[in-house]
Amino acid sequence: MKIKRKGSAAWQGGLKDGRGEISTESGALSSYPYGFAARFEGQRGSNPEELIGAAHASCFTMALSKILGEAGLTADQLNTTADVMLEQVDGGFAITSVHLTLKGKVPGADQAKFDELADKAKAGCPVSKLLDTKITLDTTLEG
């Protein structure tokens, strides 16, 4: 089975004075603003790192829910935060790490079992595997 989802971005202007809009196929985001100030100066708007964080946290949490079910457990509550680190390295910027913080209420699970299943979810989550994914690119320059 293959599932294809789309996110899109539009941009006008230069890096610091330009502005962009991001949208998702589902409509969860529609022409939502992003730009240099939102990414690097803490101003209103979104940025790629928080979107990656939300994607990773949601993917990991869903994967954990599946793995808990396979172990005969059901969570009353799972809350995950993903801290995505963007750092200046070698004259440019790179996402250097993602730290997942999980809090859960899972009747019947002890801490050791919870840790084991969470580690399994972290390894199996498709977003966790993202860095191992081949990325392709098609371009068209319009006149």
Helices and strands as residue ranges (DSSP letters): E 7-12, E 19-24, E 32-34, H 36-40, H 48-70, E 77-89, E 92-105, H 111-124, G 130-132
